Amino acid sequence: MKNTALALTAVAATVTFVSCENPADKSTAAKVSEAKEVQAGDATGQKWSFTEGSSITFVGSKVTGSHEGGFKKFDGHFFVDGEELAASGHEVVIDMSSTWSDAEKLTGHLLSPDFFDVKQYPNSTFTVTGLKEQAGAKGETHLLTGNLDFHGVTKSIDIPVNVSKADGEIKLKADFFINRFDFNVKYPGKTDDLIREEVVIRFDLTAQPQS
């Protein structure tokens, strides 16, 4: 009986530990700084637009666990100069009203002024200001720099990304996290179940030449 009690205690402790993990611990921090000037006419090369298989998702967490979500509607493009991505001119525009999550009640809360305040800020935009080859710790091929305009705040962020080209498509993948406080999203959550500041964002974007 004593051994059974000890085993149950161990299982409970393990479950508690897993539920308290911070998803950002397995991701890479985006470097955040003041927004950079975007020069008109910088884009060179051919325009490639996102395909339907592209996705943008996120993971937010609190003391007791985490939730997954994303955006059903977004648009964007790459510019390809020769055989490589151009250094700038890429853009992603997200329809914030298309936010989804793994819990219906949470989705409604995310749309409210406590979080995304979609009525006041209907779109979020990421405009690329630089791209350079740089090997990352997790196999990334480039460092992507761009202005993220989110929740009425515009900041420059540096993101390690993996860029590949094959079969007439360009793929860009990223797994990074930002601090939501940097973008004035500061809803704390319940006093006994505080929401973490870090939010993991994942891009899995595929683009094809625009006819």
Phi and psi restraints in degrees (value plus and minus 20) as a CYANA .aco file:
   2 LYS   PHI     -83.1   -43.1
   2 LYS   PSI     -62.0   -22.0
   3 ASN   PHI     -84.8   -44.8
   3 ASN   PSI     -57.1   -17.1
   4 THR   PHI     -83.9   -43.9
   4 THR   PSI     -62.6   -22.6
   5 ALA   PHI     -82.7   -42.7
   5 ALA   PSI     -62.1   -22.1
   6 LEU   PHI     -83.9   -43.9
   6 LEU   PSI     -59.5   -19.5
   7 ALA   PHI     -84.8   -44.8
   7 ALA   PSI     -63.7   -23.7
   8 LEU   PHI     -82.8   -42.8
   8 LEU   PSI     -58.6   -18.6
   9 THR   PHI     -83.0   -43.0
   9 THR   PSI     -61.7   -21.7
  10 ALA   PHI     -84.3   -44.3
  10 ALA   PSI     -62.4   -22.4
  11 VAL   PHI     -82.6   -42.6
  11 VAL   PSI     -64.8   -24.8
  12 ALA   PHI     -80.7   -40.7
  12 ALA   PSI     -61.8   -21.8
  13 ALA   PHI     -84.5   -44.5
  13 ALA   PSI     -58.7   -18.7
  14 THR   PHI     -85.4   -45.4
  14 THR   PSI     -64.6   -24.6
  15 VAL   PHI     -80.8   -40.8
  15 VAL   PSI     -63.2   -23.2
  16 THR   PHI     -82.2   -42.2
  16 THR   PSI     -61.3   -21.3
  17 PHE   PHI     -83.5   -43.5
  17 PHE   PSI     -65.7   -25.7
  18 VAL   PHI     -82.6   -42.6
  18 VAL   PSI     -62.9   -22.9
  19 SER   PHI     -86.8   -46.8
  19 SER   PSI     -40.8    -0.8
  20 CYS   PHI    -115.2   -75.2
  20 CYS   PSI     -20.0    20.0
  21 GLU   PHI     -83.0   -43.0
  21 GLU   PSI     126.4   166.4
  22 ASN   PHI    -117.2   -77.2
  22 ASN   PSI      94.6   134.6
  23 PRO   PHI     -76.1   -36.1
  23 PRO   PSI     -46.8    -6.8
  24 ALA   PHI     -85.4   -45.4
  24 ALA   PSI     -40.9    -0.9
  25 ASP   PHI     -83.9   -43.9
  25 ASP   PSI     -42.0    -2.0
  26 LYS   PHI    -124.1   -84.1
  26 LYS   PSI     -11.1    28.9
  27 SER   PHI    -135.9   -95.9
  27 SER   PSI    -192.7  -152.7
  28 THR   PHI    -140.2  -100.2
  28 THR   PSI     113.1   153.1
  29 ALA   PHI     -90.7   -50.7
  29 ALA   PSI     112.5   152.5
  30 ALA   PHI     -99.3   -59.3
  30 ALA   PSI     116.0   156.0
  31 LYS   PHI    -100.3   -60.3
  31 LYS   PSI     102.9   142.9
  32 VAL   PHI    -128.6   -88.6
  32 VAL   PSI     114.6   154.6
  33 SER   PHI    -168.6  -128.6
  33 SER   PSI    -196.5  -156.5
  34 GLU   PHI     -85.6   -45.6
  34 GLU   PSI     127.0   167.0
  35 ALA   PHI     -78.4   -38.4
  35 ALA   PSI     124.0   164.0
  36 LYS   PHI    -118.2   -78.2
  36 LYS   PSI     132.7   172.7
  37 GLU   PHI     -91.1   -51.1
  37 GLU   PSI     115.3   155.3
  38 VAL   PHI    -122.0   -82.0
  38 VAL   PSI      98.0   138.0
  39 GLN   PHI    -103.9   -63.9
  39 GLN   PSI     109.3   149.3
  40 ALA   PHI     -87.4   -47.4
  40 ALA   PSI     121.1   161.1
  41 GLY   PHI      61.4   101.4
  41 GLY   PSI      -8.2    31.8
  42 ASP   PHI     -92.3   -52.3
  42 ASP   PSI     -50.5   -10.5
  43 ALA   PHI     -85.0   -45.0
  43 ALA   PSI     115.3   155.3
  44 THR   PHI    -150.7  -110.7
  44 THR   PSI     134.8   174.8
  45 GLY   PHI      75.2   115.2
  45 GLY   PSI    -183.4  -143.4
  46 GLN   PHI    -114.9   -74.9
  46 GLN   PSI     123.0   163.0
  47 LYS   PHI    -104.2   -64.2
  47 LYS   PSI     109.4   149.4
  48 TRP   PHI    -138.2   -98.2
  48 TRP   PSI     109.7   149.7
  49 SER   PHI    -123.6   -83.6
  49 SER   PSI     134.2   174.2
  50 PHE   PHI     -86.7   -46.7
  50 PHE   PSI     126.0   166.0
  51 THR   PHI    -115.5   -75.5
  51 THR   PSI     150.2   190.2
  52 GLU   PHI     -85.2   -45.2
  52 GLU   PSI     -43.0    -3.0
  53 GLY   PHI     -97.5   -57.5
  53 GLY   PSI     -21.6    18.4
  54 SER   PHI     -93.4   -53.4
  54 SER   PSI     132.9   172.9
  55 SER   PHI    -166.5  -126.5
  55 SER   PSI     129.3   169.3
  56 ILE   PHI    -151.0  -111.0
  56 ILE   PSI      98.7   138.7
  57 THR   PHI    -149.3  -109.3
  57 THR   PSI     148.3   188.3
  58 PHE   PHI    -166.0  -126.0
  58 PHE   PSI     141.8   181.8
  59 VAL   PHI    -153.6  -113.6
  59 VAL   PSI     102.6   142.6
  60 GLY   PHI    -133.4   -93.4
  60 GLY   PSI     133.9   173.9
  61 SER   PHI    -162.2  -122.2
  61 SER   PSI     141.6   181.6
  62 LYS   PHI    -156.1  -116.1
  62 LYS   PSI    -195.1  -155.1
  63 VAL   PHI     -78.1   -38.1
  63 VAL   PSI     -58.4   -18.4
  64 THR   PHI    -115.1   -75.1
  64 THR   PSI     -24.1    15.9
  65 GLY   PHI     144.9   184.9
  65 GLY   PSI    -184.8  -144.8
  66 SER   PHI    -159.9  -119.9
  66 SER   PSI     144.5   184.5
  67 HIS   PHI    -153.9  -113.9
  67 HIS   PSI     124.7   164.7
  68 GLU   PHI    -124.6   -84.6
  68 GLU   PSI     132.3   172.3
  69 GLY   PHI    -182.0  -142.0
  69 GLY   PSI    -189.2  -149.2
  70 GLY   PHI     155.2   195.2
  70 GLY   PSI    -181.4  -141.4
  71 PHE   PHI    -152.5  -112.5
  71 PHE   PSI     107.8   147.8
  72 LYS   PHI    -101.5   -61.5
  72 LYS   PSI     -45.5    -5.5
  73 LYS   PHI    -145.6  -105.6
  73 LYS   PSI     101.6   141.6
  74 PHE   PHI    -177.8  -137.8
  74 PHE   PSI     140.1   180.1
  75 ASP   PHI    -157.4  -117.4
  75 ASP   PSI     139.4   179.4
  76 GLY   PHI     152.9   192.9
  76 GLY   PSI    -199.1  -159.1
  77 HIS   PHI    -179.4  -139.4
  77 HIS   PSI     140.8   180.8
  78 PHE   PHI    -134.9   -94.9
  78 PHE   PSI     140.8   180.8
  79 PHE   PHI    -136.5   -96.5
  79 PHE   PSI     112.4   152.4
  80 VAL   PHI    -133.0   -93.0
  80 VAL   PSI     103.2   143.2
  81 ASP   PHI    -129.6   -89.6
  81 ASP   PSI      84.3   124.3
  82 GLY   PHI      51.6    91.6
  82 GLY   PSI    -137.4   -97.4
  83 GLU   PHI    -126.0   -86.0
  83 GLU   PSI     -17.5    22.5
  84 GLU   PHI    -144.0  -104.0
  84 GLU   PSI     140.6   180.6
  85 LEU   PHI     -85.1   -45.1
  85 LEU   PSI     118.6   158.6
  86 ALA   PHI     -85.9   -45.9
  86 ALA   PSI     142.3   182.3
  87 ALA   PHI     -91.8   -51.8
  87 ALA   PSI     -40.5    -0.5
  88 SER   PHI    -177.4  -137.4
  88 SER   PSI    -198.8  -158.8
  89 GLY   PHI      79.4   119.4
  89 GLY   PSI     -26.5    13.5
  90 HIS   PHI    -102.1   -62.1
  90 HIS   PSI     125.9   165.9
  91 GLU   PHI    -170.4  -130.4
  91 GLU   PSI     125.3   165.3
  92 VAL   PHI    -148.7  -108.7
  92 VAL   PSI     109.0   149.0
  93 VAL   PHI    -141.0  -101.0
  93 VAL   PSI     101.0   141.0
  94 ILE   PHI    -125.7   -85.7
  94 ILE   PSI     110.9   150.9
  95 ASP   PHI    -103.0   -63.0
  95 ASP   PSI      84.8   124.8
  96 MET   PHI     -88.2   -48.2
  96 MET   PSI     -40.8    -0.8
  97 SER   PHI     -89.9   -49.9
  97 SER   PSI     -32.6     7.4
  98 SER   PHI    -109.4   -69.4
  98 SER   PSI      -9.7    30.3
  99 THR   PHI     -77.1   -37.1
  99 THR   PSI     116.6   156.6
 100 TRP   PHI    -151.5  -111.5
 100 TRP   PSI     140.1   180.1
 101 SER   PHI    -167.7  -127.7
 101 SER   PSI     156.9   196.9
 102 ASP   PHI    -102.9   -62.9
 102 ASP   PSI     -11.9    28.1
 103 ALA   PHI    -164.8  -124.8
 103 ALA   PSI     103.8   143.8
 104 GLU   PHI     -78.3   -38.3
 104 GLU   PSI     -63.1   -23.1
 105 LYS   PHI     -82.7   -42.7
 105 LYS   PSI     -60.1   -20.1
 106 LEU   PHI     -84.9   -44.9
 106 LEU   PSI     -60.5   -20.5
 107 THR   PHI     -76.7   -36.7
 107 THR   PSI     -66.3   -26.3
 108 GLY   PHI     -80.5   -40.5
 108 GLY   PSI     -59.1   -19.1
 109 HIS   PHI     -88.2   -48.2
 109 HIS   PSI     -58.6   -18.6
 110 LEU   PHI     -82.6   -42.6
 110 LEU   PSI     -53.0   -13.0
 111 LEU   PHI     -94.7   -54.7
 111 LEU   PSI     -36.5     3.5
 112 SER   PHI     -99.9   -59.9
 112 SER   PSI     151.7   191.7
 113 PRO   PHI     -80.3   -40.3
 113 PRO   PSI     -39.2     0.8
 114 ASP   PHI     -83.7   -43.7
 114 ASP   PSI     -49.4    -9.4
 115 PHE   PHI    -144.4  -104.4
 115 PHE   PSI    -114.5   -74.5
 116 PHE   PHI    -101.9   -61.9
 116 PHE   PSI     -41.1    -1.1
 117 ASP   PHI      27.3    67.3
 117 ASP   PSI      41.1    81.1
 118 VAL   PHI     -83.0   -43.0
 118 VAL   PSI     -52.0   -12.0
 119 LYS   PHI     -82.6   -42.6
 119 LYS   PSI     -57.8   -17.8
 120 GLN   PHI    -106.4   -66.4
 120 GLN   PSI     -52.1   -12.1
 121 TYR   PHI    -146.9  -106.9
 121 TYR   PSI      58.9    98.9
 122 PRO   PHI     -90.6   -50.6
 122 PRO   PSI     -42.0    -2.0
 123 ASN   PHI    -150.5  -110.5
 123 ASN   PSI     131.4   171.4
 124 SER   PHI    -143.5  -103.5
 124 SER   PSI     121.8   161.8
 125 THR   PHI    -150.9  -110.9
 125 THR   PSI     116.5   156.5
 126 PHE   PHI    -137.6   -97.6
 126 PHE   PSI      96.2   136.2
 127 THR   PHI    -133.6   -93.6
 127 THR   PSI      99.5   139.5
 128 VAL   PHI     -93.5   -53.5
 128 VAL   PSI     113.9   153.9
 129 THR   PHI    -135.8   -95.8
 129 THR   PSI     -29.0    11.0
 130 GLY   PHI    -191.1  -151.1
 130 GLY   PSI     131.7   171.7
 131 LEU   PHI    -169.9  -129.9
 131 LEU   PSI     107.8   147.8
 132 LYS   PHI    -163.6  -123.6
 132 LYS   PSI     128.4   168.4
 133 GLU   PHI     -86.1   -46.1
 133 GLU   PSI     110.9   150.9
 134 GLN   PHI    -183.6  -143.6
 134 GLN   PSI      97.0   137.0
 135 ALA   PHI     -88.8   -48.8
 135 ALA   PSI     111.7   151.7
 136 GLY   PHI    -122.2   -82.2
 136 GLY   PSI     148.7   188.7
 137 ALA   PHI     -87.1   -47.1
 137 ALA   PSI     -42.1    -2.1
 138 LYS   PHI    -132.8   -92.8
 138 LYS   PSI       6.0    46.0
 139 GLY   PHI      68.7   108.7
 139 GLY   PSI     -11.6    28.4
 140 GLU   PHI     -85.6   -45.6
 140 GLU   PSI     131.9   171.9
 141 THR   PHI    -124.4   -84.4
 141 THR   PSI     -42.2    -2.2
 142 HIS   PHI    -161.4  -121.4
 142 HIS   PSI     142.2   182.2
 143 LEU   PHI    -131.1   -91.1
 143 LEU   PSI     100.1   140.1
 144 LEU   PHI    -123.0   -83.0
 144 LEU   PSI     109.0   149.0
 145 THR   PHI    -138.7   -98.7
 145 THR   PSI     114.6   154.6
 146 GLY   PHI    -183.0  -143.0
 146 GLY   PSI     144.9   184.9
 147 ASN   PHI    -110.1   -70.1
 147 ASN   PSI     102.2   142.2
 148 LEU   PHI    -120.2   -80.2
 148 LEU   PSI      95.0   135.0
 149 ASP   PHI    -121.1   -81.1
 149 ASP   PSI      83.3   123.3
 150 PHE   PHI    -161.2  -121.2
 150 PHE   PSI     110.1   150.1
 151 HIS   PHI      38.1    78.1
 151 HIS   PSI      16.7    56.7
 152 GLY   PHI      59.0    99.0
 152 GLY   PSI     -13.8    26.2
 153 VAL   PHI    -142.8  -102.8
 153 VAL   PSI     115.0   155.0
 154 THR   PHI    -136.8   -96.8
 154 THR   PSI     101.7   141.7
 155 LYS   PHI    -152.3  -112.3
 155 LYS   PSI     131.9   171.9
 156 SER   PHI    -105.9   -65.9
 156 SER   PSI     114.0   154.0
 157 ILE   PHI    -148.9  -108.9
 157 ILE   PSI     121.9   161.9
 158 ASP   PHI    -122.7   -82.7
 158 ASP   PSI     106.1   146.1
 159 ILE   PHI    -147.1  -107.1
 159 ILE   PSI     106.2   146.2
 160 PRO   PHI     -94.3   -54.3
 160 PRO   PSI     108.8   148.8
 161 VAL   PHI    -152.3  -112.3
 161 VAL   PSI     139.7   179.7
 162 ASN   PHI    -130.1   -90.1
 162 ASN   PSI     100.0   140.0
 163 VAL   PHI    -133.5   -93.5
 163 VAL   PSI     110.6   150.6
 164 SER   PHI    -160.8  -120.8
 164 SER   PSI     132.8   172.8
 165 LYS   PHI    -155.6  -115.6
 165 LYS   PSI     107.0   147.0
 166 ALA   PHI    -184.3  -144.3
 166 ALA   PSI     127.1   167.1
 167 ASP   PHI      33.8    73.8
 167 ASP   PSI      20.0    60.0
 168 GLY   PHI      54.2    94.2
 168 GLY   PSI      -2.7    37.3
 169 GLU   PHI    -151.7  -111.7
 169 GLU   PSI     132.2   172.2
 170 ILE   PHI    -135.2   -95.2
 170 ILE   PSI     112.4   152.4
 171 LYS   PHI    -136.8   -96.8
 171 LYS   PSI     118.9   158.9
 172 LEU   PHI    -150.0  -110.0
 172 LEU   PSI     102.0   142.0
 173 LYS   PHI    -143.1  -103.1
 173 LYS   PSI     122.6   162.6
 174 ALA   PHI    -169.1  -129.1
 174 ALA   PSI     128.1   168.1
 175 ASP   PHI    -161.7  -121.7
 175 ASP   PSI      84.6   124.6
 176 PHE   PHI    -166.7  -126.7
 176 PHE   PSI     152.2   192.2
 177 PHE   PHI    -154.7  -114.7
 177 PHE   PSI     130.6   170.6
 178 ILE   PHI    -140.3  -100.3
 178 ILE   PSI     142.5   182.5
 179 ASN   PHI    -113.8   -73.8
 179 ASN   PSI      96.5   136.5
 180 ARG   PHI     -82.1   -42.1
 180 ARG   PSI     -44.8    -4.8
 181 PHE   PHI     -83.2   -43.2
 181 PHE   PSI     -48.9    -8.9
 182 ASP   PHI     -82.9   -42.9
 182 ASP   PSI     -42.2    -2.2
 183 PHE   PHI    -134.2   -94.2
 183 PHE   PSI       3.7    43.7
 184 ASN   PHI      41.2    81.2
 184 ASN   PSI      12.8    52.8
 185 VAL   PHI    -126.1   -86.1
 185 VAL   PSI      79.0   119.0
 186 LYS   PHI    -143.5  -103.5
 186 LYS   PSI      -3.0    37.0
 187 TYR   PHI     -79.1   -39.1
 187 TYR   PSI     104.3   144.3
 188 PRO   PHI    -102.8   -62.8
 188 PRO   PSI     -45.4    -5.4
 189 GLY   PHI      69.1   109.1
 189 GLY   PSI    -191.3  -151.3
 190 LYS   PHI     -93.3   -53.3
 190 LYS   PSI     129.3   169.3
 191 THR   PHI     -81.5   -41.5
 191 THR   PSI     -47.7    -7.7
 192 ASP   PHI    -121.5   -81.5
 192 ASP   PSI     -10.7    29.3
 193 ASP   PHI    -174.4  -134.4
 193 ASP   PSI      41.2    81.2
 194 LEU   PHI     -85.2   -45.2
 194 LEU   PSI     124.2   164.2
 195 ILE   PHI    -105.8   -65.8
 195 ILE   PSI     114.1   154.1
 196 ARG   PHI     -91.9   -51.9
 196 ARG   PSI     134.2   174.2
 197 GLU   PHI     -94.2   -54.2
 197 GLU   PSI     -50.4   -10.4
 198 GLU   PHI     -98.8   -58.8
 198 GLU   PSI     116.2   156.2
 199 VAL   PHI    -147.1  -107.1
 199 VAL   PSI     103.7   143.7
 200 VAL   PHI    -103.8   -63.8
 200 VAL   PSI     112.8   152.8
 201 ILE   PHI    -142.0  -102.0
 201 ILE   PSI     116.8   156.8
 202 ARG   PHI    -147.2  -107.2
 202 ARG   PSI     106.1   146.1
 203 PHE   PHI    -122.2   -82.2
 203 PHE   PSI     117.7   157.7
 204 ASP   PHI    -159.7  -119.7
 204 ASP   PSI      65.8   105.8
 205 LEU   PHI    -129.9   -89.9
 205 LEU   PSI     115.3   155.3
 206 THR   PHI    -144.8  -104.8
 206 THR   PSI     114.4   154.4
 207 ALA   PHI    -150.3  -110.3
 207 ALA   PSI     127.8   167.8
 208 GLN   PHI    -147.4  -107.4
 208 GLN   PSI     136.4   176.4
 209 PRO   PHI     -77.7   -37.7
 209 PRO   PSI     117.9   157.9
 210 GLN   PHI    -105.2   -65.2
 210 GLN   PSI     106.4   146.4
